Amino acid sequence: MIDALDTIGGTYHHGGPYDATLISRNLNKKYSPVAAVQDSNMETLRATPREYIIDSLERHLPLQGTATVPSGGLDLSGSRMSYEEGPDLMREPDAPGGAFKRYDYIKYHPDDLKGKGEPSYTIEKDLKEKKRAKRGEPDEIEMQSGLYSRKGHSSSSKPQRSISVAFRDNSSSSGNAYNNHDLQRRNSTGKKLSDGLKRRWGSIRGKTKALVGESQ
């Protein structure tokens, strides 16, 4: 389709994302695109649980679950994972070729995970904190186990309910009010509609009687 749309010049094939897997492109191992990534693909498969690989092959799903189980851990079937964990190519300076989009002449904050650099990261962080302060939102929420999620609450404080339970309880307690309000709206809407139909029907009947009287 893309080749047909290109009418400038002679016939030219525009390579797609799957052209690298064609047999014609992989006859010579020296120039084979698949052979160039064979080692990295094998490392990826070693770091992926077997169940995810089966899903990718049988259900034609994108490969996922890579490195979700750390090396030495057990996967879903009980098999022990064994692979070499490489460096973080995005952030670690000792990664092969250096960290991605990290430059020696730019300073980076330790919490800067996206590589924005200074002073951009600090400025954006301060702006976000000011916005949260204006809205009355806390800067951060401490993660705690159990039902006590707020910092400073003792174990004797009242446990918080889940969102679904709270929503269900609120709906049941205020359901009559909501239902009554909806019922009133429906009744008023139906009354307006019926009144309008009566008026139209009455006007039609009046016109019909007038026409009948004139004809007589």
N, C-alpha and C positions, 0 to 999 in steps of 0.2 A: 504494500500500500504506500509506504513512504517512498519507495523507488518510483512508483507511478506518479506521485505528486511532484517530484523533482523533474521539471521540464527544461531546466537550464543546462545547456551543454549536452554531452553524450550520455549514454546509459551508464549509470553508476549504482552500485549496490551499497546501501547504507547499513553498516553492521549493527546488529541488535545485541541485546544482553546475552542471548543464548548462542550466538555465533561462535563463541569461544569453545563451546562443547561439541562442535561439529567434528566428524571424523576427518574431514579434509584439513582442518586446522591443527590436528593432533597427530599427523602421520610421522613427523620428525620430533623426537623427544627434546631436541635442542631448542626448538621454537614452539613447543607445545604449551598453550596456556594452562591446560589442566595439570601438566607435569610441574609447572612452575609453582603451583599451590598445593602440591600433593602432600608435602610434609606438614604444612599448617592444617590442611584438612584432616589428616590422620590424628594430629594432636587434638583437634576439635572433637573428633569422634571418640577419642579416648576419654575426654573430659565430659562426655554427654552420657547420661544413663541410657541403658538399652531400650527402655520403654519409649523414650522420645525418638530414638532412631527408628524404631518400628513404626511409630505413628507417622513419621516423615515419609517412610517408604511405602507403607500400605495405604495411608489416608491422604497422601500427597499434601502434607502440611509442612510449613516452614520449620526447619530444624530449630528447636528451642530446648531450654534446660541445660545448656552448656555451662559447666562449672558451678551449677547450683549445689551440687554435693561436693564438698572439699575433698581433696586427695587424701585417701586413707579412710574415708567414710563409707557407709553402706548405702547403696541405692535402694529403690523400691523393691527389687527382687532379692535383696540381701547380699548382692555381690559387692565386693570392696573395690572402690574406685582407686585407680593408680595412674596419675599423670603428673607432669611437671607444670607447676604454676609459674607462669612468666611474669615479668614486671608490668606495672601499669603504664601502658604506652602513652596515656593521656597526661600523667602528672609526674611520674618518677623521673628525675633527671638522668639516672643511670640506665634508662631504657635504651635499646639499640637505636642509634640515630638521634637520641635525645627525646625529651618529652614533646608530644605533639602540640604545636602552636604555643610553645613556651620558649621565650627568647632570653638570652643572657642579660641584655641591657634593660629588661623590664622587671620590676619588683612585683612579687605575687604574695598576697596574703595567705597564711596557712589554711584559712577556710575557703579560699577561692578555688572551687572545684571546676569552674568553667573556663578558667584562664583569662579572665577579664583584665587582670593587671591593676596596678595602683597608679593613680588614686581612684580609678573608675569604680573598682569594687567597693571601696570604703564609702564613696559618695552615694552610690546606689543603695548600699546597706543602710546608711543614715536616713536617706529619704524614705525607705520602706518602714523603718522604725518610727519616724515621725508620723507617717500615715496611720500606722497601727495605734499610736498614742492618741491621735485625734479621734479615732473610732472607738477608743476605749478598749482595744484588744490587748491582751498580754503579749509581751515580747516572745515568750516561749512557754510551753506547757511541759511540765515534767512528766515523763512516762512512768507510771507505777503499776504494779501488779494488783490484781483483785479489782474490786469495785470502787476503790478510792483513787480518783484520778487527779484531784487538785492538791497542790502543794500546801502543806501546813495543816491538812485535815488529819486528825488523830484517828486511831482505829475504832474509837467509840462513836465517831460521827456517823450520821445516817448514810448508808450506802446509796450510791446513785443507781438509778434504773437505766436499763438500756434504752436506746432511742426508740426502738420498735415497740417496747412495752409501754414506754411513756406516751408514745403517739396513740397506741391502742386505748390506753386508759383515758387520755384526754378526749379521744373521740367518743368513748362510751359515756363519759361524764357530761360532755357538752353536746352529745348527739341530739338530745331533744331540742335544744335551742337552735342548732343548725337545721334540724328537720322542720321545726315550726317555721323558721324563717324561709326555708325553701318552699314549704307548703303555702305560706302566705303569698310569696311571689308567684307561684304557679296559679293559685286561685285568682289573684288580681289579674294576671295575664289572660287567663281563660275567661274571666268576666268581661274584660275589655274586648276580647275577640268576639264573644257571644253578643255583646251589646252592638258592636259594629255590624255584625251579620244581621241582627234584628232591624237595625236602622235601614240597611240596604234592602232587606227583604220588604220592609214596610214601604219604602219609597217605590219599589218595583210594583207592589200591589196597588199603591195609589195611582201610579201612572197607567196601570192596566185597566183599573176601573174607569179612569177618565177617558181612555181610548174607547172602551166599550160603550160608555154613555154617549160619546160623540157619534159613534157609528149607528146607534139606535135613533 
